Amino acid sequence: MSMISAPSNPVRYDAAVEHPEPDEAETAAAIVKSLRYINEKVYKDTGHAVRSVHAKGHGMMNGTLRVLDNLPPQLAQGLFATPGAMYPVLMRISTIPGDVLDDKVSVPRGMAVKVMDVPGERLPGSEADTSQDFVMVNGPAFSASTAKQFLGGLKLLASTTDRVAWLKRLLSEVTRPIEALVYKLTGKHSLLVALGGHPATNPLGETYYSQAPLLYGDYIAKISLKPLSPSVVALKDAPVDLSGTPDGIREAVSSFFRSNGGEYELRVQLCTDLEKMPVEDASVVWPEEVSPFIPVARITLPPQNSWSPENVREMDRGMAFNVWRGLAAHRPLGSIMRVRKPAYAMSQNFRVEKNGA
């Protein structure tokens, strides 16, 4: 088998590529405060603590991740250093808000991946764990360029928590065709996507991205998950029937996995140009013509019950997916990633405190 090719000039990580904002700690504290507000609102309404964001799960799947053979040295880093290594993997499909909404409020999708039993030096704070977590969304760049902009958007999201459900559904019905027109004319998604303008499509056919960069051993990279097997590739842009049910996405995912398995490709985009591929501005789409995404591992999911009572109890309610839980070789980079660290800790602790699990 021929060796996979990789860019010949990836940028080696140096601490100088990161530039914390002078008041970044205060911004992080304000982000935690806004997320805590969302948590408290939802808990007051439902009596159950959920995640601050990506609260609604639509599928919890078990599978395996296999590192590809013949990776060049630039790609054989961290988790991916051992050719052919096999790891158990858990995956969670979600939608982004911090309250559990009717699926007719159509918002961006998320995919969290937890690779289990991973050896190696750990990130500070995750020494007792053995997983490598990747948290991704179906868009190549983050909605905000800086932590302060992230805080502004989060305050808007918090202000919509606990608003009447029918009004959110109406807003989604209005914004979806407008967003579709914007995307057709510009090739880019607008802020309407996060307000309910996302197309009502099956999340299994989407491509997911880390959006913000992370350390990749000696280098800097973004991570992506792309459908590979024909069964999941065929679901790209496939509509989901939301009539008569608030959980149409969950039912579509369950229906698929009852009789189908699927494969996804885990891909890496190495930074080769710090001007075109900045570390601190997560809103910039790294151009694939400068450095393409290259496959480094394959995830295989067998047919299964993706929403069983056991899965919901053990994985959806009993687990946390955290970009700061993993190997030191894959440390999150940039301001958006840095301010997420205390936010993840708060959300997890809130769920433990309120749910006793």
N, C-alpha and C positions, 0 to 999 in steps of 0.2 A: 504493500500500500504506500502511495507517495505521501511525502510530508506535506502537511497543510502550510500554505504560505502565510507570512505575516509582514506587516510594514517593517522596512529595514531601519527606520529611524524613529522608534518610539521615544517619547520624552521620559527620561528617568526622573523619578520623584525627587524633589528637593523641598525642604521646608519653606523656601522662599516663594513657592507657587501659591501658598495660602496666605491670605491677608485678613485676619479678623478685624471686624469693625470695632471702633473704639468703645462703643456702648453695647457690644454684642450680648454681654451677660444680662443687661437690663432688657434687651429685646427678647431674649430667651425666656426670661421670667414673665414678661407680658404674654408671650405665646402660651406658656404653661397656664397662666391665669385664664385666658380665653378658652383653652381646651377644657380646663376644669369647669368653667361655666357650662359648656356643652354637656359634660358628664353629669353635672348636678341636675340640669334641666331634664335630661332623658331619664335619669334615675328617679326623680320626683314624679314623672308621668307614668313610668312603667314599673317601678319597684325593682328594676334589674339594672345593674351597671354594665354598659357596653363600651366598646372602644371609642376614643374621642373622635377618630375619623375611621372610615371603612368599617362602620358598625355592622352593616348588614352583610352576612355571608350568604353565598349562593351555591357553594360546593366545597367539600373538603375531601381531597383525594390522596390516596397513598400510592407510591410508585417507587422507582429506582432511578438514580442518576449514575451514568457511566461516563467517565472522562474519556475523551477520544484518544486514540493512539496517534503517534507521530506528530505531536504538537511541537513546533519550534520553541527554542528557549524563551523567546519573548512571551509566549502564551502558556508555557508549562510553569505556571507560577501559583503559589498558594494552594488552594483547594485542587487546582488542576495540574499539579506538578507530577503526579504519578500516572503514567499511561494505563488505561484500562481499569482504574480504580472504580469500585462500585459502592454506592452509598444509598441507604434508604432515604426517601424524600417525602415530605408532606407538602401539599399545596392548598391554598385557600383562595377562592374567587370571591370578590367583594365589590361593593360600590362605595363611593368616597364619603358621603356625609356621615356625621356623628350621630344621627338619629335613624331609626329603622323605618324606611319609607316604602310606600306602595311603589312597585316597579314601574308604574306609569309615570312616575317622576324619574325620567331617564337621565342618568348622570354617568360620568366616566367610571370605568371598571378598573379594579385592582387585582393583581396576582401576587400573593406572597408565597415564597418558596423557602422551606426549612430543610436543609441538607443535614442528615443526622450522622452522629458518630464520626465526626471529622477530627483527626489529630492535628496538633500544631499549637504554636504559641497563640494565646488568646488576647482579644481586646480587653483593656482594663474594664472591670465590672462584669465581665462574662466568663471569668476564670472557672466558675463552677459548672458551666455549660459545655456541651460538645457539638452544638449545631452551628452551621453557617447560614444565616438568614439573608435573603434578598427580598426586598419589597419593591414592587414595580407597578406602574400605571400604564394604560394603553395610549400613551402619547410620548414622543421622544424628548420633550423638554418640560421643565417645571413651570408653573404658572407665574412665578415671581423670580426676579433676578437677585434679590437680596433678602436677608432675614427681615428687614423692616417692611419691605413690600409683602412678604409672606404674612407678617403680622396684620397688615391692613386687610388682606383678603380673608384671613382667618376671622377677624372681627365681623366682617360681612357675613361669613358663614355662620358664626355664632348667633348673630342677630336674627337669622332665619330659622334657627332651631326652635321647635315647639310652635311654629306657625300652623294654621289650619291645613289639614291634609288636602282638602279639595282645592284650595287655592294653589298649592304647590303643583298638583296635577294639572290644573288649568294653565299655570305658567309654563309647565313642560310642554303641553300641547301647542302653545303659542310659539315657544322658542325653537322647537325642533325644526320646523320648516325654514325659519329665518337662519338658523345655524347652518342648515344644509345648503342654503343659497350662498351664504358667506364662504363656506368651504369650497363650493363649486367655483366661485369667482376668484378666490385668492389662494386656494390650496392650503389654507391654514385654518385651524379652529379658533374660535373666539371665546370670550369669557362666558358666552351663553351656554357652552357645553356644561360648565360646572353648575349652572342654574337650572338644568333640566333639559338642555338642548341636545344632549347626546342621542344619536340614532338608537332606536329600540332593537338592537341586534344582539346576536348570541355572543357572549364573552369568550367562548372557547375558541373562536376563530380569530381573535385579536392578537396582535403582537404587543408585547409589554416591555417597558423600559425602566431602568433605574432612575432615569432623568438626571439625577445629580451624580457626580463622579465618585469613585472610590479608588483606594490604593489597589494596585494589581501587582503584588510582589515588589519588584524594583520599579514598576511603571505606574501609569495613571490610566484609568479606563472607565467606560460605562458598560453596563450589562443589559442584555436584552433576551427575551424569551419569545421564540417564533414557532408557530405551528409547523409541523414537519410531515406527519402522516396524512395521507389523503383524507381520512375521516375527519380530521380537525381543520385541515386547509379548506375543505368544502364549506365550513361554517363561517368563513369570512363574509361579513356583511349580511349573514342570513338573518331574516327577521324573526323576532320572538313574539308569539301570540300572548298578549297581555290582557285579552278580554276575559272578564269574569274572575280574575284572580289577582291578588296583590303580589304574588310570588311567582310570576311567570318565568323569570330568569332561572330561579332555583329549579322549577319544574322542567325547564328545557335542559339544564345541565344534568339533572337526575335521569331524564329520559334517555339522553345520549349514553351515559355511562352504564346504564342497565344492560346494554347490549353491545357496546363498543369500547375498545381501548383507544389510546391515542399516544402520539409521540410529539415532543417539542424539542427544539434545539436551543440550548443555552449558548449565547454568543457574546463576544467581547469586542469592544471598539477601543483600540489603544489611542491615546492622545499622541499626536505627532506634531502639533503646532499649537502652542499656548495662546496665540492671538486668535486663531480661528476656533479653538477648542478650549475656552477658558475654564478654570477650575472654580473660581468664585461666583461666576454668573451661571446659575443652573437653568436660566431661561433660554440660553443659546442652544440651538440644535447643532450638534457636532456634525459637520458635513461628511456624508459617507463617501463622496468622491475624493476627499482628502484622506480618510481612513475608514475602510468599510468594517461592518460587523463580521466577525469571523467565528465559526462554530468551535466550541471547546468541549462541549459535553452534550449528551442526549438524555432526556428524561422520558421514561416509558411508564405509562399509566395503564393498568389492566382494566377490563370491565369491573365495575364495583357499584356499591350503593354509596353515592356521593353525599347523601344527606340522611344517614342513619342516626338513630338516637345516640349510639355510641360515638359516632363522629362529632355530633353536635356537642355532646358532653365533654369529650376528651380534647377535641381540637378547636372547635369554634369558641367554646366558652372556657376551656381549660388551658389554652395555650396563648402565648403572645409571640408575635412576629416583630422583630426589632432589628433595624439595620446596624445597630451597635452590638448585636450579639453575633460574634463570629471570630474569625482569625485576625490576628494583627496584620497579616499580609493583605487583608481586604478592608482596612480602616476607611470609613466614610470620610470624604474630603469636601471642603467648601463650607460656606456659612449656612446654607440651607441644611446640610447634614449635621453640622455642629449644634445648631439650635434644636434639632429634633431629639438629641440625646436626653435632655431632661424631660422633654415632652413624652417620650416613650415611657420613661420611668414613672412619671406621674400617672399616666393612663393605666399602666399595669398595676401600680399600687392601689389605685382607686377601685379597680375591679376586684382585687384581692380583699380589700377592706370591706366592700359592700356585699360581695357575693360569697365571701368565705371560702374561696377556691383559688 
